[in-house]
Amino acid sequence: MLFGGVAASDLLIGMRSVQSGSWKIAQIRGVPLRIHFTLVFLLFWLAFVTQSRFTAVVQDAGLNPRTLAGGPWFWGLVFAVSLLASVAAHEFAHAFQAMREGVRVRSITLMMLGGVSEIDEVPESRYGELRLALIGPAFSLGLGIALLAIRRISGLPEELAFYSHWLGSANVVLGIFNLLPAFPLDGGRALRSWLAARRGPLAATQTAVRISRGVAWALGIVGLLTFNVLLMLIAFFISVASQGELFHLMTRSLMRGLRVSDLLVPLPPVIPSEPLDRVAIRLIESGETALPVETPPDGLTELTKISGGIVTLSRIRDIPRNYRHLTLVRDIMVAPAQVPELEQPISDILQALSQSPGGVLPVRHAGRNRIIGIIRWSDVLQLLQLKSLESEDDLAGAEFPLDRAA
């Protein structure tokens, strides 16, 4: 990506999926390409910066600005769009390599801070993550060198020569920048993979995160001294994302062997046709802030998995008291992205649980085909805090969020 590749699991630090606020514009080999609304700001910023440096870049290419067709704003817009296309190609290089490693790619999203490749997990092979990380910078460097080689062809039209020089140089910088040893940049992932083969994944990630923080501080200071707002944003993003990577790895390690049943809060479900005034009484009696909803099979076969949802205290309070007896659960219930089953590993549902409204998911008993209770994100965090005490030596310096980020 422009400023690094991010796996879907990194979102466990509480950030919502980058797909929120984005639109699908294409699909290549089954991988959706999406654009985030923040991309508009990046396009304008790139166009503004590039047009302001137009004359200097043309002269650097050994050309005369006066003989070149098109003005600064035209070339600024062309460069901005072309660079984003290069970022998309960089991300698809990651995606295709992930497929070769047997990893599913959810989507690629172009946004203000570059591109994000959402993948299920890093490859399990010894140097799988190393190959996956380095393929992106290698592609950008190769593309940049090829474009700079085209620039050297004699008799080339000035416009093509200028375009090749400018975009080729940008891709070389893009490739080199991504090799910085900082999460979530490709260089940080490559470093972690190399260290993991020698020291294990947890120690490797801790070392890589410490290095990432140093890089983030350096970029932040440079951005502050040069009044480069984008560079300061990148520094902040690196700092947050690197800590999220460590949190994700420690979470999976600590949660190994635990199942949804270990944190189940047994609660009889409500039904979609139940009025909210009755549900409010249930909430008061249970002392909970959310209740599971069980949707009847509606005449379907018994083999059909029953669906579930959540009704929360906050959504009930949005309904005036005088109208609650007229409002049904189905009108305000939330259908979660995932309904975990009782014996499912907790590590499989962490992302869905952290992003669920209220930090709650309904739990289904597969054998009985019934909704039997809920699992809460707050309980997961509390368990992480307790289990981390059992492994303080391995988890020194870990920072666990105390509250779910919504």
Secondary structure, 3 states (H helix, E strand, C coil): CCCCCCCHHHHHHCCCCCCCCEEEEEEECCEEEEEECCHHHHHHHHHHHHHHCHHHHHHHCCCCHHHCCCCHHHHHHHHHHHHHHHHHHHHHHHHHHHHHCCCCEEEEEEECCEEEEEECCCCCCCCHHHHHHHHHHHHHHHHHHHHHHHHCCCCCCHHHHHHHHHHHHHHHHHHHHHCCCCCCCHHHHHHHHHHHHHHCHHHHHHHHHHHHHHHHHHHHHHHHHCCCHHHHHHHHHHHHHHHHHHHHHHHHHHCCCCEHHHHCEECCCECCCCEHHHHHHHHHHHCCCEEEEEECCCCCCCCCCCEEEEEEHHHHHCCCHHHCCCCEHHHHCECCCCCCECCCEHHHCHHHHHHCHHHEEEEEECCCCEEEEEEEHHHHHHHHHHHHHCCCCCCCCCCCCCCCCC
